[in-house]
Amino acid sequence: MQLKDDVIILISTHNIEEIENVIDRCIVLDNGSIKEDVFIDDLNKEGKDLRALLDTYRPKAKTAP
């Protein structure tokens, strides 16, 4: 299905590997602020993938004392 250029669809998912092959652009929101706004092709040209980008926003695992 082809969408008009001015159409935006908002998708929220935890299935990063599945969605990365479907989307053209990713905008990361954190507490109402835009933290990242990237095109997947540009990310791939830099040798990165969506999981690597989003991993920077995951809470750090706590280590045992």
mmCIF file as Biopython writes it, N, C-alpha, C and O atoms, coordinates in Angstrom:
data_model
#
loop_
_atom_site.group_PDB
_atom_site.id
_atom_site.type_symbol
_atom_site.label_atom_id
_atom_site.label_alt_id
_atom_site.label_comp_id
_atom_site.label_asym_id
_atom_site.label_entity_id
_atom_site.label_seq_id
_atom_site.pdbx_PDB_ins_code
_atom_site.Cartn_x
_atom_site.Cartn_y
_atom_site.Cartn_z
_atom_site.occupancy
_atom_site.B_iso_or_equiv
_atom_site.auth_seq_id
_atom_site.auth_asym_id
_atom_site.pdbx_PDB_model_num
ATOM 1   N N  . MET A ? 1  ? 0.844  -1.176 0.000  1.0 0.0 1  A 1 
ATOM 2   C CA . MET A ? 1  ? 0.000  0.000  0.000  1.0 0.0 1  A 1 
ATOM 3   C C  . MET A ? 1  ? 0.890  1.240  0.000  1.0 0.0 1  A 1 
ATOM 4   O O  . MET A ? 1  ? 1.851  1.317  0.766  1.0 0.0 1  A 1 
ATOM 5   N N  . GLN A ? 2  ? 0.584  2.178  -0.829 1.0 0.0 2  A 1 
ATOM 6   C CA . GLN A ? 2  ? 1.318  3.432  -0.909 1.0 0.0 2  A 1 
ATOM 7   C C  . GLN A ? 2  ? 0.553  4.514  -0.163 1.0 0.0 2  A 1 
ATOM 8   O O  . GLN A ? 2  ? -0.659 4.651  -0.329 1.0 0.0 2  A 1 
ATOM 9   N N  . LEU A ? 3  ? 1.259  5.281  0.659  1.0 0.0 3  A 1 
ATOM 10  C CA . LEU A ? 3  ? 0.646  6.396  1.382  1.0 0.0 3  A 1 
ATOM 11  C C  . LEU A ? 3  ? 1.077  7.715  0.762  1.0 0.0 3  A 1 
ATOM 12  O O  . LEU A ? 3  ? 2.103  7.791  0.086  1.0 0.0 3  A 1 
ATOM 13  N N  . LYS A ? 4  ? 0.302  8.727  0.994  1.0 0.0 4  A 1 
ATOM 14  C CA . LYS A ? 4  ? 0.681  10.065 0.562  1.0 0.0 4  A 1 
ATOM 15  C C  . LYS A ? 4  ? 1.937  10.489 1.317  1.0 0.0 4  A 1 
ATOM 16  O O  . LYS A ? 4  ? 2.209  9.991  2.410  1.0 0.0 4  A 1 
ATOM 17  N N  . ASP A ? 5  ? 2.695  11.402 0.737  1.0 0.0 5  A 1 
ATOM 18  C CA . ASP A ? 5  ? 3.925  11.880 1.377  1.0 0.0 5  A 1 
ATOM 19  C C  . ASP A ? 5  ? 3.670  12.601 2.689  1.0 0.0 5  A 1 
ATOM 20  O O  . ASP A ? 5  ? 4.544  12.620 3.556  1.0 0.0 5  A 1 
ATOM 21  N N  . ASP A ? 6  ? 2.502  13.192 2.856  1.0 0.0 6  A 1 
ATOM 22  C CA . ASP A ? 6  ? 2.237  13.971 4.055  1.0 0.0 6  A 1 
ATOM 23  C C  . ASP A ? 6  ? 1.503  13.169 5.140  1.0 0.0 6  A 1 
ATOM 24  O O  . ASP A ? 6  ? 0.923  13.748 6.058  1.0 0.0 6  A 1 
ATOM 25  N N  . VAL A ? 7  ? 1.532  11.847 5.029  1.0 0.0 7  A 1 
ATOM 26  C CA . VAL A ? 7  ? 0.862  10.981 6.006  1.0 0.0 7  A 1 
ATOM 27  C C  . VAL A ? 7  ? 1.886  10.428 6.982  1.0 0.0 7  A 1 
ATOM 28  O O  . VAL A ? 7  ? 2.952  9.959  6.583  1.0 0.0 7  A 1 
ATOM 29  N N  . ILE A ? 8  ? 1.557  10.488 8.249  1.0 0.0 8  A 1 
ATOM 30  C CA . ILE A ? 8  ? 2.412  9.939  9.301  1.0 0.0 8  A 1 
ATOM 31  C C  . ILE A ? 8  ? 1.626  8.879  10.045 1.0 0.0 8  A 1 
ATOM 32  O O  . ILE A ? 8  ? 0.468  9.088  10.407 1.0 0.0 8  A 1 
ATOM 33  N N  . ILE A ? 9  ? 2.257  7.746  10.271 1.0 0.0 9  A 1 
ATOM 34  C CA . ILE A ? 9  ? 1.662  6.691  11.073 1.0 0.0 9  A 1 
ATOM 35  C C  . ILE A ? 9  ? 2.551  6.496  12.287 1.0 0.0 9  A 1 
ATOM 36  O O  . ILE A ? 9  ? 3.758  6.296  12.149 1.0 0.0 9  A 1 
ATOM 37  N N  . LEU A ? 10 ? 1.974  6.550  13.458 1.0 0.0 10 A 1 
ATOM 38  C CA . LEU A ? 10 ? 2.719  6.364  14.698 1.0 0.0 10 A 1 
ATOM 39  C C  . LEU A ? 10 ? 2.605  4.906  15.118 1.0 0.0 10 A 1 
ATOM 40  O O  . LEU A ? 10 ? 1.504  4.383  15.294 1.0 0.0 10 A 1 
ATOM 41  N N  . ILE A ? 11 ? 3.760  4.254  15.279 1.0 0.0 11 A 1 
ATOM 42  C CA . ILE A ? 11 ? 3.804  2.859  15.705 1.0 0.0 11 A 1 
ATOM 43  C C  . ILE A ? 11 ? 4.688  2.771  16.940 1.0 0.0 11 A 1 
ATOM 44  O O  . ILE A ? 11 ? 5.802  3.294  16.963 1.0 0.0 11 A 1 
ATOM 45  N N  . SER A ? 12 ? 4.182  2.113  17.946 1.0 0.0 12 A 1 
ATOM 46  C CA . SER A ? 12 ? 4.966  1.872  19.159 1.0 0.0 12 A 1 
ATOM 47  C C  . SER A ? 12 ? 5.118  0.364  19.303 1.0 0.0 12 A 1 
ATOM 48  O O  . SER A ? 12 ? 4.123  -0.359 19.352 1.0 0.0 12 A 1 
ATOM 49  N N  . THR A ? 13 ? 6.364  -0.115 19.371 1.0 0.0 13 A 1 
ATOM 50  C CA . THR A ? 13 ? 6.588  -1.558 19.426 1.0 0.0 13 A 1 
ATOM 51  C C  . THR A ? 13 ? 7.888  -1.873 20.151 1.0 0.0 13 A 1 
ATOM 52  O O  . THR A ? 13 ? 8.775  -1.027 20.271 1.0 0.0 13 A 1 
ATOM 53  N N  . HIS A ? 14 ? 7.980  -3.093 20.625 1.0 0.0 14 A 1 
ATOM 54  C CA . HIS A ? 14 ? 9.221  -3.607 21.200 1.0 0.0 14 A 1 
ATOM 55  C C  . HIS A ? 14 ? 9.877  -4.589 20.235 1.0 0.0 14 A 1 
ATOM 56  O O  . HIS A ? 14 ? 10.951 -5.114 20.529 1.0 0.0 14 A 1 
ATOM 57  N N  . ASN A ? 15 ? 9.259  -4.842 19.101 1.0 0.0 15 A 1 
ATOM 58  C CA . ASN A ? 15 ? 9.784  -5.768 18.097 1.0 0.0 15 A 1 
ATOM 59  C C  . ASN A ? 15 ? 10.652 -5.005 17.107 1.0 0.0 15 A 1 
ATOM 60  O O  . ASN A ? 15 ? 10.249 -4.767 15.968 1.0 0.0 15 A 1 
ATOM 61  N N  . ILE A ? 16 ? 11.836 -4.627 17.546 1.0 0.0 16 A 1 
ATOM 62  C CA . ILE A ? 16 ? 12.698 -3.754 16.758 1.0 0.0 16 A 1 
ATOM 63  C C  . ILE A ? 16 ? 13.131 -4.405 15.454 1.0 0.0 16 A 1 
ATOM 64  O O  . ILE A ? 16 ? 13.103 -3.756 14.408 1.0 0.0 16 A 1 
ATOM 65  N N  . GLU A ? 17 ? 13.529 -5.670 15.491 1.0 0.0 17 A 1 
ATOM 66  C CA . GLU A ? 17 ? 13.997 -6.334 14.275 1.0 0.0 17 A 1 
ATOM 67  C C  . GLU A ? 17 ? 12.899 -6.393 13.214 1.0 0.0 17 A 1 
ATOM 68  O O  . GLU A ? 17 ? 13.181 -6.239 12.025 1.0 0.0 17 A 1 
ATOM 69  N N  . GLU A ? 18 ? 11.675 -6.609 13.622 1.0 0.0 18 A 1 
ATOM 70  C CA . GLU A ? 18 ? 10.575 -6.682 12.663 1.0 0.0 18 A 1 
ATOM 71  C C  . GLU A ? 18 ? 10.242 -5.323 12.060 1.0 0.0 18 A 1 
ATOM 72  O O  . GLU A ? 18 ? 9.999  -5.220 10.858 1.0 0.0 18 A 1 
ATOM 73  N N  . ILE A ? 19 ? 10.229 -4.302 12.870 1.0 0.0 19 A 1 
ATOM 74  C CA . ILE A ? 19 ? 9.785  -2.985 12.403 1.0 0.0 19 A 1 
ATOM 75  C C  . ILE A ? 19 ? 10.858 -2.267 11.582 1.0 0.0 19 A 1 
ATOM 76  O O  . ILE A ? 19 ? 10.535 -1.449 10.721 1.0 0.0 19 A 1 
ATOM 77  N N  . GLU A ? 20 ? 12.118 -2.566 11.844 1.0 0.0 20 A 1 
ATOM 78  C CA . GLU A ? 20 ? 13.204 -1.872 11.146 1.0 0.0 20 A 1 
ATOM 79  C C  . GLU A ? 20 ? 13.121 -2.073 9.637  1.0 0.0 20 A 1 
ATOM 80  O O  . GLU A ? 20 ? 13.537 -1.196 8.879  1.0 0.0 20 A 1 
ATOM 81  N N  . ASN A ? 21 ? 12.597 -3.201 9.188  1.0 0.0 21 A 1 
ATOM 82  C CA . ASN A ? 21 ? 12.480 -3.472 7.760  1.0 0.0 21 A 1 
ATOM 83  C C  . ASN A ? 21 ? 11.248 -2.836 7.134  1.0 0.0 21 A 1 
ATOM 84  O O  . ASN A ? 21 ? 11.067 -2.906 5.918  1.0 0.0 21 A 1 
ATOM 85  N N  . VAL A ? 22 ? 10.401 -2.219 7.943  1.0 0.0 22 A 1 
ATOM 86  C CA . VAL A ? 22 ? 9.147  -1.647 7.461  1.0 0.0 22 A 1 
ATOM 87  C C  . VAL A ? 22 ? 9.197  -0.118 7.431  1.0 0.0 22 A 1 
ATOM 88  O O  . VAL A ? 22 ? 8.588  0.507  6.562  1.0 0.0 22 A 1 
ATOM 89  N N  . ILE A ? 23 ? 9.910  0.475  8.362  1.0 0.0 23 A 1 
ATOM 90  C CA . ILE A ? 23 ? 9.890  1.934  8.498  1.0 0.0 23 A 1 
ATOM 91  C C  . ILE A ? 23 ? 11.019 2.608  7.729  1.0 0.0 23 A 1 
ATOM 92  O O  . ILE A ? 23 ? 12.036 1.986  7.423  1.0 0.0 23 A 1 
ATOM 93  N N  . ASP A ? 24 ? 10.827 3.879  7.422  1.0 0.0 24 A 1 
ATOM 94  C CA . ASP A ? 24 ? 11.851 4.699  6.777  1.0 0.0 24 A 1 
ATOM 95  C C  . ASP A ? 24 ? 12.553 5.594  7.784  1.0 0.0 24 A 1 
ATOM 96  O O  . ASP A ? 24 ? 13.711 5.969  7.601  1.0 0.0 24 A 1 
ATOM 97  N N  . ARG A ? 25 ? 11.838 5.931  8.846  1.0 0.0 25 A 1 
ATOM 98  C CA . ARG A ? 25 ? 12.334 6.943  9.784  1.0 0.0 25 A 1 
ATOM 99  C C  . ARG A ? 25 ? 11.946 6.548  11.200 1.0 0.0 25 A 1 
ATOM 100 O O  . ARG A ? 25 ? 10.902 5.933  11.419 1.0 0.0 25 A 1 
ATOM 101 N N  . CYS A ? 26 ? 12.787 6.904  12.154 1.0 0.0 26 A 1 
ATOM 102 C CA . CYS A ? 26 ? 12.502 6.628  13.556 1.0 0.0 26 A 1 
ATOM 103 C C  . CYS A ? 26 ? 12.692 7.906  14.364 1.0 0.0 26 A 1 
ATOM 104 O O  . CYS A ? 26 ? 13.723 8.572  14.270 1.0 0.0 26 A 1 
ATOM 105 N N  . ILE A ? 27 ? 11.692 8.229  15.147 1.0 0.0 27 A 1 
ATOM 106 C CA . ILE A ? 27 ? 11.788 9.363  16.067 1.0 0.0 27 A 1 
ATOM 107 C C  . ILE A ? 27 ? 11.660 8.802  17.478 1.0 0.0 27 A 1 
ATOM 108 O O  . ILE A ? 27 ? 10.675 8.139  17.803 1.0 0.0 27 A 1 
ATOM 109 N N  . VAL A ? 28 ? 12.657 9.071  18.311 1.0 0.0 28 A 1 
ATOM 110 C CA . VAL A ? 28 ? 12.662 8.585  19.684 1.0 0.0 28 A 1 
ATOM 111 C C  . VAL A ? 28 ? 12.158 9.699  20.587 1.0 0.0 28 A 1 
ATOM 112 O O  . VAL A ? 28 ? 12.718 10.796 20.606 1.0 0.0 28 A 1 
ATOM 113 N N  . LEU A ? 29 ? 11.100 9.413  21.333 1.0 0.0 29 A 1 
ATOM 114 C CA . LEU A ? 29 ? 10.548 10.365 22.296 1.0 0.0 29 A 1 
ATOM 115 C C  . LEU A ? 29 ? 10.914 9.917  23.701 1.0 0.0 29 A 1 
ATOM 116 O O  . LEU A ? 29 ? 10.879 8.725  24.008 1.0 0.0 29 A 1 
ATOM 117 N N  . ASP A ? 30 ? 11.264 10.863 24.547 1.0 0.0 30 A 1 
ATOM 118 C CA . ASP A ? 30 ? 11.579 10.574 25.938 1.0 0.0 30 A 1 
ATOM 119 C C  . ASP A ? 30 ? 10.999 11.704 26.788 1.0 0.0 30 A 1 
ATOM 120 O O  . ASP A ? 30 ? 11.433 12.853 26.701 1.0 0.0 30 A 1 
ATOM 121 N N  . ASN A ? 31 ? 10.025 11.357 27.598 1.0 0.0 31 A 1 
ATOM 122 C CA . ASN A ? 31 ? 9.350  12.352 28.440 1.0 0.0 31 A 1 
ATOM 123 C C  . ASN A ? 31 ? 8.852  13.549 27.633 1.0 0.0 31 A 1 
ATOM 124 O O  . ASN A ? 31 ? 8.957  14.693 28.074 1.0 0.0 31 A 1 
ATOM 125 N N  . GLY A ? 32 ? 8.312  13.274 26.450 1.0 0.0 32 A 1 
ATOM 126 C CA . GLY A ? 32 ? 7.724  14.325 25.634 1.0 0.0 32 A 1 
ATOM 127 C C  . GLY A ? 32 ? 8.703  15.106 24.777 1.0 0.0 32 A 1 
ATOM 128 O O  . GLY A ? 32 ? 8.295  16.015 24.055 1.0 0.0 32 A 1 
ATOM 129 N N  . SER A ? 33 ? 9.982  14.774 24.840 1.0 0.0 33 A 1 
ATOM 130 C CA . SER A ? 33 ? 10.998 15.461 24.041 1.0 0.0 33 A 1 
ATOM 131 C C  . SER A ? 33 ? 11.540 14.533 22.961 1.0 0.0 33 A 1 
ATOM 132 O O  . SER A ? 33 ? 11.693 13.332 23.183 1.0 0.0 33 A 1 
ATOM 133 N N  . ILE A ? 34 ? 11.827 15.092 21.799 1.0 0.0 34 A 1 
ATOM 134 C CA . ILE A ? 34 ? 12.444 14.315 20.725 1.0 0.0 34 A 1 
ATOM 135 C C  . ILE A ? 34 ? 13.923 14.177 21.040 1.0 0.0 34 A 1 
ATOM 136 O O  . ILE A ? 34 ? 14.643 15.171 21.142 1.0 0.0 34 A 1 
ATOM 137 N N  . LYS A ? 35 ? 14.373 12.924 21.195 1.0 0.0 35 A 1 
ATOM 138 C CA . LYS A ? 35 ? 15.778 12.647 21.491 1.0 0.0 35 A 1 
ATOM 139 C C  . LYS A ? 35 ? 16.551 12.243 20.243 1.0 0.0 35 A 1 
ATOM 140 O O  . LYS A ? 35 ? 17.744 12.525 20.133 1.0 0.0 35 A 1 
ATOM 141 N N  . GLU A ? 36 ? 15.885 11.588 19.310 1.0 0.0 36 A 1 
ATOM 142 C CA . GLU A ? 36 ? 16.507 11.160 18.053 1.0 0.0 36 A 1 
ATOM 143 C C  . GLU A ? 36 ? 15.493 11.316 16.929 1.0 0.0 36 A 1 
ATOM 144 O O  . GLU A ? 36 ? 14.293 11.128 17.127 1.0 0.0 36 A 1 
ATOM 145 N N  . ASP A ? 37 ? 15.983 11.656 15.771 1.0 0.0 37 A 1 
ATOM 146 C CA . ASP A ? 37 ? 15.164 11.721 14.567 1.0 0.0 37 A 1 
ATOM 147 C C  . ASP A ? 37 ? 16.064 11.256 13.429 1.0 0.0 37 A 1 
ATOM 148 O O  . ASP A ? 37 ? 16.840 12.042 12.885 1.0 0.0 37 A 1 
ATOM 149 N N  . VAL A ? 38 ? 15.960 9.984  13.072 1.0 0.0 38 A 1 
ATOM 150 C CA . VAL A ? 38 ? 16.882 9.404  12.105 1.0 0.0 38 A 1 
ATOM 151 C C  . VAL A ? 38 ? 16.133 8.674  10.992 1.0 0.0 38 A 1 
ATOM 152 O O  . VAL A ? 38 ? 15.048 8.129  11.194 1.0 0.0 38 A 1 
ATOM 153 N N  . PHE A ? 39 ? 16.742 8.683  9.828  1.0 0.0 39 A 1 
ATOM 154 C CA . PHE A ? 39 ? 16.268 7.870  8.728  1.0 0.0 39 A 1 
ATOM 155 C C  . PHE A ? 39 ? 17.041 6.555  8.774  1.0 0.0 39 A 1 
ATOM 156 O O  . PHE A ? 39 ? 18.257 6.552  8.967  1.0 0.0 39 A 1 
ATOM 157 N N  . ILE A ? 40 ? 16.343 5.450  8.598  1.0 0.0 40 A 1 
ATOM 158 C CA . ILE A ? 40 ? 16.957 4.128  8.716  1.0 0.0 40 A 1 
ATOM 159 C C  . ILE A ? 40 ? 18.089 3.963  7.700  1.0 0.0 40 A 1 
ATOM 160 O O  . ILE A ? 40 ? 19.121 3.381  8.032  1.0 0.0 40 A 1 
ATOM 161 N N  . ASP A ? 41 ? 17.924 4.455  6.481  1.0 0.0 41 A 1 
ATOM 162 C CA . ASP A ? 41 ? 18.987 4.358  5.478  1.0 0.0 41 A 1 
ATOM 163 C C  . ASP A ? 41 ? 20.252 5.069  5.945  1.0 0.0 41 A 1 
ATOM 164 O O  . ASP A ? 41 ? 21.354 4.554  5.757  1.0 0.0 41 A 1 
ATOM 165 N N  . ASP A ? 42 ? 20.109 6.246  6.553  1.0 0.0 42 A 1 
ATOM 166 C CA . ASP A ? 42 ? 21.274 6.979  7.058  1.0 0.0 42 A 1 
ATOM 167 C C  . ASP A ? 42 ? 21.942 6.216  8.200  1.0 0.0 42 A 1 
ATOM 168 O O  . ASP A ? 42 ? 23.169 6.166  8.287  1.0 0.0 42 A 1 
ATOM 169 N N  . LEU A ? 43 ? 21.148 5.637  9.053  1.0 0.0 43 A 1 
ATOM 170 C CA . LEU A ? 43 ? 21.664 4.853  10.170 1.0 0.0 43 A 1 
ATOM 171 C C  . LEU A ? 43 ? 22.474 3.666  9.640  1.0 0.0 43 A 1 
ATOM 172 O O  . LEU A ? 43 ? 23.567 3.383  10.130 1.0 0.0 43 A 1 
ATOM 173 N N  . ASN A ? 44 ? 21.935 2.985  8.650  1.0 0.0 44 A 1 
ATOM 174 C CA . ASN A ? 44 ? 22.630 1.835  8.059  1.0 0.0 44 A 1 
ATOM 175 C C  . ASN A ? 44 ? 23.919 2.246  7.346  1.0 0.0 44 A 1 
ATOM 176 O O  . ASN A ? 44 ? 24.907 1.513  7.389  1.0 0.0 44 A 1 
ATOM 177 N N  . LYS A ? 45 ? 23.920 3.412  6.690  1.0 0.0 45 A 1 
ATOM 178 C CA . LYS A ? 45 ? 25.127 3.901  6.019  1.0 0.0 45 A 1 
ATOM 179 C C  . LYS A ? 45 ? 26.248 4.144  7.018  1.0 0.0 45 A 1 
ATOM 180 O O  . LYS A ? 45 ? 27.425 4.047  6.673  1.0 0.0 45 A 1 
ATOM 181 N N  . GLU A ? 46 ? 25.880 4.461  8.262  1.0 0.0 46 A 1 
ATOM 182 C CA . GLU A ? 46 ? 26.868 4.670  9.324  1.0 0.0 46 A 1 
ATOM 183 C C  . GLU A ? 46 ? 27.298 3.355  9.969  1.0 0.0 46 A 1 
ATOM 184 O O  . GLU A ? 46 ? 28.084 3.348  10.917 1.0 0.0 46 A 1 
ATOM 185 N N  . GLY A ? 47 ? 26.771 2.233  9.443  1.0 0.0 47 A 1 
ATOM 186 C CA . GLY A ? 47 ? 27.123 0.934  9.985  1.0 0.0 47 A 1 
ATOM 187 C C  . GLY A ? 47 ? 26.392 0.602  11.278 1.0 0.0 47 A 1 
ATOM 188 O O  . GLY A ? 47 ? 26.822 -0.272 12.031 1.0 0.0 47 A 1 
ATOM 189 N N  . LYS A ? 48 ? 25.294 1.292  11.535 1.0 0.0 48 A 1 
ATOM 190 C CA . LYS A ? 48 ? 24.526 1.077  12.751 1.0 0.0 48 A 1 
ATOM 191 C C  . LYS A ? 48 ? 23.174 0.477  12.405 1.0 0.0 48 A 1 
ATOM 192 O O  . LYS A ? 48 ? 22.760 0.464  11.246 1.0 0.0 48 A 1 
ATOM 193 N N  . ASP A ? 49 ? 22.498 -0.017 13.423 1.0 0.0 49 A 1 
ATOM 194 C CA . ASP A ? 49 ? 21.141 -0.482 13.232 1.0 0.0 49 A 1 
ATOM 195 C C  . ASP A ? 49 ? 20.248 0.125  14.306 1.0 0.0 49 A 1 
ATOM 196 O O  . ASP A ? 49 ? 20.724 0.775  15.237 1.0 0.0 49 A 1 
ATOM 197 N N  . LEU A ? 50 ? 18.966 -0.094 14.162 1.0 0.0 50 A 1 
ATOM 198 C CA . LEU A ? 50 ? 18.004 0.523  15.069 1.0 0.0 50 A 1 
ATOM 199 C C  . LEU A ? 50 ? 18.182 0.028  16.501 1.0 0.0 50 A 1 
ATOM 200 O O  . LEU A ? 50 ? 18.058 0.813  17.440 1.0 0.0 50 A 1 
ATOM 201 N N  . ARG A ? 51 ? 18.470 -1.257 16.685 1.0 0.0 51 A 1 
ATOM 202 C CA . ARG A ? 51 ? 18.657 -1.790 18.035 1.0 0.0 51 A 1 
ATOM 203 C C  . ARG A ? 51 ? 19.814 -1.074 18.735 1.0 0.0 51 A 1 
ATOM 204 O O  . ARG A ? 51 ? 19.693 -0.700 19.902 1.0 0.0 51 A 1 
ATOM 205 N N  . ALA A ? 52 ? 20.919 -0.883 18.042 1.0 0.0 52 A 1 
ATOM 206 C CA . ALA A ? 52 ? 22.071 -0.207 18.642 1.0 0.0 52 A 1 
ATOM 207 C C  . ALA A ? 52 ? 21.711 1.213  19.069 1.0 0.0 52 A 1 
ATOM 208 O O  . ALA A ? 52 ? 22.115 1.665  20.140 1.0 0.0 52 A 1 
ATOM 209 N N  . LEU A ? 53 ? 20.957 1.909  18.236 1.0 0.0 53 A 1 
ATOM 210 C CA . LEU A ? 53 ? 20.530 3.264  18.575 1.0 0.0 53 A 1 
ATOM 211 C C  . LEU A ? 53 ? 19.648 3.260  19.816 1.0 0.0 53 A 1 
ATOM 212 O O  . LEU A ? 53 ? 19.850 4.053  20.735 1.0 0.0 53 A 1 
ATOM 213 N N  . LEU A ? 54 ? 18.667 2.362  19.833 1.0 0.0 54 A 1 
ATOM 214 C CA . LEU A ? 54 ? 17.706 2.341  20.932 1.0 0.0 54 A 1 
ATOM 215 C C  . LEU A ? 54 ? 18.301 1.786  22.221 1.0 0.0 54 A 1 
ATOM 216 O O  . LEU A ? 54 ? 17.811 2.103  23.305 1.0 0.0 54 A 1 
ATOM 217 N N  . ASP A ? 55 ? 19.339 0.968  22.128 1.0 0.0 55 A 1 
ATOM 218 C CA . ASP A ? 55 ? 19.976 0.432  23.331 1.0 0.0 55 A 1 
ATOM 219 C C  . ASP A ? 55 ? 20.551 1.535  24.213 1.0 0.0 55 A 1 
ATOM 220 O O  . ASP A ? 55 ? 20.689 1.354  25.423 1.0 0.0 55 A 1 
ATOM 221 N N  . THR A ? 56 ? 20.885 2.674  23.616 1.0 0.0 56 A 1 
ATOM 222 C CA . THR A ? 56 ? 21.434 3.781  24.414 1.0 0.0 56 A 1 
ATOM 223 C C  . THR A ? 56 ? 20.376 4.378  25.347 1.0 0.0 56 A 1 
ATOM 224 O O  . THR A ? 56 ? 20.709 5.111  26.278 1.0 0.0 56 A 1 
ATOM 225 N N  . TYR A ? 57 ? 19.123 4.068  25.099 1.0 0.0 57 A 1 
ATOM 226 C CA . TYR A ? 57 ? 18.033 4.604  25.922 1.0 0.0 57 A 1 
ATOM 227 C C  . TYR A ? 57 ? 17.488 3.590  26.924 1.0 0.0 57 A 1 
ATOM 228 O O  . TYR A ? 57 ? 16.568 3.899  27.681 1.0 0.0 57 A 1 
ATOM 229 N N  . ARG A ? 58 ? 18.049 2.387  26.931 1.0 0.0 58 A 1 
ATOM 230 C CA . ARG A ? 58 ? 17.588 1.373  27.884 1.0 0.0 58 A 1 
ATOM 231 C C  . ARG A ? 58 ? 18.181 1.652  29.254 1.0 0.0 58 A 1 
ATOM 232 O O  . ARG A ? 58 ? 19.306 2.141  29.358 1.0 0.0 58 A 1 
ATOM 233 N N  . PRO A ? 59 ? 17.428 1.344  30.311 1.0 0.0 59 A 1 
ATOM 234 C CA . PRO A ? 59 ? 17.999 1.503  31.648 1.0 0.0 59 A 1 
ATOM 235 C C  . PRO A ? 59 ? 19.194 0.578  31.826 1.0 0.0 59 A 1 
ATOM 236 O O  . PRO A ? 59 ? 19.189 -0.557 31.351 1.0 0.0 59 A 1 
ATOM 237 N N  . LYS A ? 60 ? 20.198 1.063  32.500 1.0 0.0 60 A 1 
ATOM 238 C CA . LYS A ? 60 ? 21.380 0.246  32.760 1.0 0.0 60 A 1 
ATOM 239 C C  . LYS A ? 60 ? 21.038 -0.826 33.783 1.0 0.0 60 A 1 
ATOM 240 O O  . LYS A ? 60 ? 20.322 -0.576 34.752 1.0 0.0 60 A 1 
ATOM 241 N N  . ALA A ? 61 ? 21.562 -2.025 33.550 1.0 0.0 61 A 1 
ATOM 242 C CA . ALA A ? 61 ? 21.326 -3.131 34.485 1.0 0.0 61 A 1 
ATOM 243 C C  . ALA A ? 61 ? 22.070 -2.853 35.783 1.0 0.0 61 A 1 
ATOM 244 O O  . ALA A ? 61 ? 23.215 -2.401 35.776 1.0 0.0 61 A 1 
ATOM 245 N N  . LYS A ? 62 ? 21.415 -3.124 36.871 1.0 0.0 62 A 1 
ATOM 246 C CA . LYS A ? 62 ? 22.058 -2.930 38.174 1.0 0.0 62 A 1 
ATOM 247 C C  . LYS A ? 62 ? 22.946 -4.131 38.463 1.0 0.0 62 A 1 
ATOM 248 O O  . LYS A ? 62 ? 22.581 -5.274 38.190 1.0 0.0 62 A 1 
ATOM 249 N N  . THR A ? 63 ? 24.105 -3.852 39.013 1.0 0.0 63 A 1 
ATOM 250 C CA . THR A ? 63 ? 25.018 -4.930 39.371 1.0 0.0 63 A 1 
ATOM 251 C C  . THR A ? 63 ? 24.943 -5.167 40.872 1.0 0.0 63 A 1 
ATOM 252 O O  . THR A ? 63 ? 24.668 -4.259 41.656 1.0 0.0 63 A 1 
ATOM 253 N N  . ALA A ? 64 ? 25.193 -6.400 41.240 1.0 0.0 64 A 1 
ATOM 254 C CA . ALA A ? 64 ? 25.139 -6.758 42.651 1.0 0.0 64 A 1 
ATOM 255 C C  . ALA A ? 64 ? 26.299 -6.084 43.391 1.0 0.0 64 A 1 
ATOM 256 O O  . ALA A ? 64 ? 27.389 -5.943 42.837 1.0 0.0 64 A 1 
ATOM 257 N N  . PRO A ? 65 ? 26.067 -5.670 44.636 1.0 0.0 65 A 1 
ATOM 258 C CA . PRO A ? 65 ? 27.143 -5.002 45.388 1.0 0.0 65 A 1 
ATOM 259 C C  . PRO A ? 65 ? 28.259 -5.951 45.756 1.0 0.0 65 A 1 
ATOM 260 O O  . PRO A ? 65 ? 29.233 -5.543 46.388 1.0 0.0 65 A 1 
#
